[in-house]
Structure formats: structure tokens, C-alpha cells
Amino acid sequence: MISFDCVELAEAVTGKLLWGEPDVTFFGVTTDSRKVTKASLFIPLIGEKFDGHDYIEQCFKAGASVCLTSKPIPEVAGCSAVLVDDTAKALRDLAAWHRKKFDIPVVGITGSVGKTSTKDMVSCVLSQKYSVLKTQGNFNNEIGLPLTVLNIDSSHETAVIEMGMSGFGEISRLTAIARPDIAIITNIGVSHIEKLGSQEGILKAKLEILEGLHKNGLVVLNGDDPLLKPLKGKLPFRTVLYGMHGGSDYTASNYQTMGEQGTSFEITVNEAPYNVEIPVPGIHNVYNALAAIAAGIEMKIPMEIIINGIKQFSPGNMRQSIINHNGIKIINDAYNASPQSMQAAINVLEEISSGSRSIAVLGDMFEMGNMSKDLHYSVGEFIKNKKINYIITVGQDSGMISQAVADSGNGEIKLRHFESNKEALKYILGIVMPGDYILIKGSRGMKMEEIADGIMKSE
């Protein structure tokens, strides 16, 4: 747990002591007034609908010993306050200052799809040899990443840091904090295309991760991605590619599904053949495993140990979690969605439901901009020849998924569209039966987990 006094704090964030004693020490940092602990530092952030400064007095009463502030605030006996121009920037500066105190290798991960699964798989591999700090939950933004970095302590031998973004400049600020030694880019899709304009814009934003990469660092790229593959040999860093279609430094072959038991593939590393098993379904997870293999090899971990680490992987909450409820298999993939991840999830549903009824419940994909209707339609075109029994769409533009299937003339897939989760759930409960496989997927704002929870609460 991070701990130092106000003199060091003021130096780290280019602030000045507003009031209180300079030698007051704090232990731990939070930006959430509900998570203040005794003698901690509270950093009040300002958002569109809130101002953390409103909770400073409450935080001191809850036990905080120090706070940052960008505004004059009343003095509190026994506590200290450090004045800064911008509390959000101060949080980033504090994390960057803290990071420099630890000479440990950091793996930074970004990409349009698969960041979290890759982060978790890389962590599984590295934890076979090292004490690993990794990004928890969705702490991959300009608030979460600094808080993650501030958790680095003397017990950690390496860190695996996920970097998300929605616009230009964000990853630039994140990589300046994390200062990775290995930078992994999983792919370039269309997530956030509304703000970034094109896939080329998304590529430019993702490549910002290289700004913080150590000069002797390694870049790990998806060699099957048409925008990433051409970068090898053009970057001022060592670069390796991974893929499933040949021509990469780490190439998977003979990959096959084992149904709910997972996926397997073969790979040759240093002229030796290996068989790798991933304990979750979905051929797309092979890419995550290949990135983990590349990171593991760079970190001097023997291939046999890397394989064992991959076997210990499990998906995060609402990320293709398979739940058995009264004989109904629910694939809860409600955390987020993009065209690529929708297609991958549909493939998983088709893979594991062979011989059973399959139901895909698909919600809107957000941040698609003026391409939204076309991109939703493209998902339907992908589905039109799949062996899926029901397509149930929820929201607005998701209706274009059903429209594409209808336009294909495939009358074997039953189509229904609803505007709300509540309406969709009512219909699902009327048709679902033991033995069915149900995929539930949509963007975070759609709260599709309401449907999964509703099914699990049913008798």
C-alpha cells in the first residue's frame, strides 16, 4: 500500500500545502468517498454530474488524513490538504511518480477487442513465475489505471496493465504512467469509431501506447489484423507478430474446438512442437493465448510453464461466463459488445450448442456513430447462415441485425425484436426450456445482465 507524507505528495503532483502539517502521513489512495479508509489520501475528481470536493468533509470524518483539492476548503484539525490546479492530472502525476520508484517489467495491453481476456491470460502465464499486479475489473481508464499503478509495492515483480480509450490522447496519457516494457495490441476494430472517425484513426490512437514503451521494449501485434501486420519492420522497436493464418512469429495451427471444455491448438516455439489447451470455448481465445505466449517467452518463462498458466485461465464476470440454470445454459457475455466480439460470441454459441436449441439475445452496440445501422446489419449478415434457432434483438439499431437475417431469406431462424430488456425477458421466459443454450450480449449501457438475472430468478 502506498504511503508517504505531504511533502512528497506536493512534490509528486506539483502542488503546495494549503493547510495542515507537512509531515502528516497517509496510507492508500482513493477517489471514491465511499471507500475512504483510516489515514488514507482522498483525491476529489470533478465530472459532468458530480464534484468530489463536495465530499471532502465527509471523507475526513471517515478517517482520511490528507486530501488534494483544486479549490479553497475549510481547515480540519489533525488533517492536511494539498492544493493543485487539476485533481485528475494530479492523480496521473502521482501514479507516474510512484511507478518510477519500481524497476519492474510492465506489460501494457490495448486493442479494440479482447484486451481484458488477453490481460487475464498474460497474468495467468506470468504468475507461474512472478508475483503479478494486474488491472482489476474495468480499471483501464484515466482514473482506474493510475489507481492500479498506485497499488504496486515491493512484493510485485511485474505488472500487467490494460489500457482503454474512447478518443485521441487517452492512451498517450496512460502509457506515460505505466511505462511498459512489452506493448501488446490485440486488434483494430470499430469500437469508438464514432469519436475516432475511421479504423485508421483507431490505429493511430492505439499506437499511442508506444510513446511510453521502454527503448529496448517489445511490441507484440496481431499478425492477422490487416492494419497491424504491415507495422512489423516499420517501428523503432523489436516487434513480433502472432496469428492463426501463417506468417507470424507465433503461429497457431490445428486449432479446434472442444465444445464447452475449451479450445486447443498446436504451436512450434524454438523448433519444438507444443499442444496448448485453453479451458474456455471460442476459437478467438487462441489469439489471447498467442499474445500470452509471446509475453511469457519475452519474460524468460519456459514453454511448459506457459502452457500450464494458460490452462488456469477463466473469463471475467459477464465475459462469456457459462452458467447452468435448471438445465438451461446461459452464456453471459453482457459486459460489452462490438461487431467483432458479437461475431466471436455467435461462433461460441454455435460451437457449444450443437444438437440443442440455441438462442442469441443481442443488444445495441454503442459508439458506432453514423455507421451504426450498417455495422449492426453486418452482424446479421454474419449470422444468416449460422445454425441458430432464435435471434432476439433488444434496443434500437440492433433491429438491423434481425433485418439482415430476414433479408437473407433464411426462414429457419426465428426473429423477434424488443425495445426493452423487460419485454425481451418476458418473451424469453415463455419459450425457453431445459437443454437450451442462450447467449446474452450487448454494450455495457444496455445492461443486458438484467435478462440473465431474470432467467436465473425464474423457476
Buried (B, 14 or more C-beta within 10 A) or exposed (E): EBBBBBEBBBEBBEBEBBBBBEEBBBBBBBBBBEEBBEBBBBBBBBEEEEBBBEBBBEBBEBEBBBBBBBEEBEEBEEBBBBBBEBBBBBBBBBBBBBBEEBEBBBBBBBBBBBBBBBBBBBBBBBBBBBBBBBBEEBBBBBBBBBBBBBBBBEEBBBBBBBBBBEEBEBBBBBBBBBBBBBBBBBBBBBBBBBBBEEBEBBBBBBBBBBBBBBEEBBBBBBBBBEBBBEBBEEBEBEBBBBBBEEEBBBBBEEBEBBEBEBBBBBBEBEEEEBEBBBBBBBBBBBBBBBBBBBBBBBBEBEBEEBBBBBEBBEBBEBBBBBBEBEEBBBBBBBBBBBBBBBBBBBBBBBBBBEEEBBBBBBBBBBBBBEBBBEBBBBBBBBBBEBEBBBBBBBBBBBBBBBBBBBEBEBEEBBBBBBEEBEBBBEBBBEBBEEEBBBBBBBBBEBEBBBBBBBBEEEE
